[in-house]
Amino acid sequence: MHPDRTSLVQAFADAITRRDVDAALSVCHPDVAFPSLMAQLDDRPYTGHDGIRRYFADIDATWDEWRIEVEQLVPAPDGNVVIVMRTHMRGRESGLPFAEHVANLWEFRDELLWRAALYRDPAEALRAAGS
């Protein structure tokens, strides 16, 4: 088991909330693939460090608030990590609040975040991880 992998996932979530792209990149593999909620809206996945930079730029362009509230970090038997979270958002133009309860199942390469699968139902992510 890799006990510090949960801290990498937490650090990425914290970086998103702080809008700290450099901190996010420090825990991401150069070939990272991140299927954020925004990526699903326009079918443009965020891949590589340039993709993570685009993700942060997309947040800044669209949302006044984009905050991750981590509910659970669950190490999977295979070394992957599930993050169950609530994402709180507020539209830049509309001012309307929105919240989504989702999970990511993270895989790692070279002890960095590499591939994430997005689950709209957190229970499915936990099942997929064998937790």
Protein Blocks (a to p, Z undefined) as FASTA:
>chain_A
ZZklmmmmmmmmmmmmnopaklmmmmpcfkbccddfklmmnopacedjklmmmmmmmmmm
mpmbdcdddfbdcddfkopacdddddddddfklopacddddddddddeehiafbdcddfb
lklmmmmnoZZ
